[in-house]
């Protein structure tokens, strides 16, 4: 039986983001997906691994300037940064970082729309 998406809602932003990602982060090879603020504070996520570490590594990767900084991050991180797919997402005046492991999240635009609804509640 297919559960109607309206039955899977939450007033808790972290839970709502997890529900969205659980239903939409299904690309082949994706092992985790995390939404964070630009400092790496996790809003919500799903998958394998320590989500806070994945978010922090994704934000660090976005902040890295040039090949040398990326290489240093690769050597020093507990996360395999070569497997990360990171994108910035803006919802109104708020900025977020979407980090996934193994494959990029294709539903980033839909995630932006969902975050606007989730965080407006």
C-alpha positions as CSV (number, residue, x, y, z in Angstrom):
1,X,0.0,0.0,0.0
2,X,1.4,3.4,-1.0
3,X,1.2,5.9,1.8
4,X,-0.1,9.3,0.9
5,X,2.7,11.9,1.4
6,X,0.3,14.0,3.4
7,X,0.2,11.3,6.0
8,X,4.0,11.5,6.4
9,X,4.3,15.1,7.8
10,X,5.9,16.5,10.8
11,X,5.9,19.9,12.6
12,X,9.5,19.2,13.6
13,X,11.8,20.6,10.9
14,X,14.5,17.9,11.4
15,X,11.9,15.1,11.1
16,X,10.2,16.8,8.1
17,X,13.6,17.0,6.3
18,X,14.3,13.4,7.1
19,X,10.9,12.4,5.7
20,X,11.6,14.4,2.5
21,X,15.1,12.9,2.1
22,X,13.9,9.4,2.8
23,X,11.4,9.6,0.0
24,X,13.6,11.5,-2.5
25,X,17.2,10.7,-1.9
26,X,17.1,7.4,-3.9
27,X,19.7,7.9,-6.6
28,X,21.7,4.8,-7.3
29,X,24.9,4.7,-5.2
30,X,23.7,7.4,-2.7
31,X,24.6,6.3,0.8
32,X,23.6,9.5,2.7
33,X,22.1,12.9,2.3
34,X,22.3,15.8,4.7
35,X,20.8,19.4,4.8
36,X,22.8,21.8,7.0
37,X,23.3,25.5,7.5
38,X,26.5,27.0,6.1
39,X,28.3,26.4,9.4
40,X,27.6,22.6,9.2
41,X,24.8,22.5,11.8
42,X,22.6,19.6,10.6
43,X,18.9,20.4,9.8
44,X,18.1,16.8,8.9
45,X,19.5,13.9,7.1
46,X,19.3,10.2,6.2
47,X,21.7,7.4,5.5
48,X,24.9,5.7,6.6
49,X,27.6,7.5,8.5
50,X,27.8,10.3,11.0
51,X,25.6,12.9,9.4
52,X,27.2,15.8,11.3
53,X,30.6,14.8,10.0
54,X,29.3,14.5,6.5
55,X,27.7,18.0,6.8
56,X,30.9,19.5,8.2
57,X,33.0,18.0,5.4
58,X,30.6,19.2,2.8
59,X,30.7,22.8,4.1
60,X,34.5,22.6,4.4
61,X,34.7,21.4,0.8
62,X,32.6,24.4,-0.3
63,X,34.8,26.8,1.6
64,X,38.1,25.2,0.3
65,X,40.0,27.6,-2.0
66,X,42.0,25.9,-4.7
67,X,43.4,22.5,-5.2
68,X,45.9,22.7,-2.2
69,X,43.1,23.3,0.3
70,X,40.9,20.5,-1.2
71,X,43.8,18.1,-1.1
72,X,44.5,19.0,2.5
73,X,40.9,18.4,3.4
74,X,41.0,15.0,1.6
75,X,44.0,14.0,3.7
76,X,42.8,15.3,7.0
77,X,39.1,14.4,6.9
78,X,37.5,11.3,8.3
79,X,35.1,11.4,5.4
80,X,36.0,10.4,1.9
81,X,35.5,13.9,0.4
82,X,36.0,12.5,-3.1
83,X,32.6,10.8,-2.7
84,X,30.8,14.0,-1.7
85,X,28.4,15.9,-3.8
86,X,27.8,19.4,-2.3
87,X,25.5,22.2,-3.4
88,X,24.3,25.5,-2.0
89,X,20.6,26.0,-1.6
90,X,18.9,29.4,-0.9
91,X,15.4,29.5,0.4
92,X,14.3,33.1,0.8
93,X,17.0,34.8,2.8
94,X,18.2,31.6,4.4
95,X,21.1,29.6,3.0
96,X,21.6,25.8,3.3
97,X,24.1,23.3,2.2
98,X,23.0,19.9,0.7
99,X,25.7,17.2,1.0
100,X,25.3,13.7,-0.3
101,X,27.6,10.7,-0.4
102,X,28.0,8.6,-3.5
103,X,25.6,10.4,-5.8
104,X,24.1,13.9,-6.2
105,X,20.6,14.6,-4.9
106,X,18.5,15.3,-8.0
107,X,15.6,16.6,-6.0
108,X,17.4,19.8,-4.9
109,X,14.8,22.2,-6.4
110,X,12.0,20.2,-4.7
111,X,14.0,20.2,-1.5
112,X,14.1,24.0,-1.6
113,X,10.3,24.2,-2.0
114,X,9.9,21.7,0.8
115,X,12.2,23.6,3.1
116,X,10.2,26.8,2.4
117,X,7.0,25.0,3.6
118,X,8.7,23.2,6.5
119,X,10.4,26.2,8.0
120,X,7.4,28.5,7.5
121,X,5.3,26.3,9.7
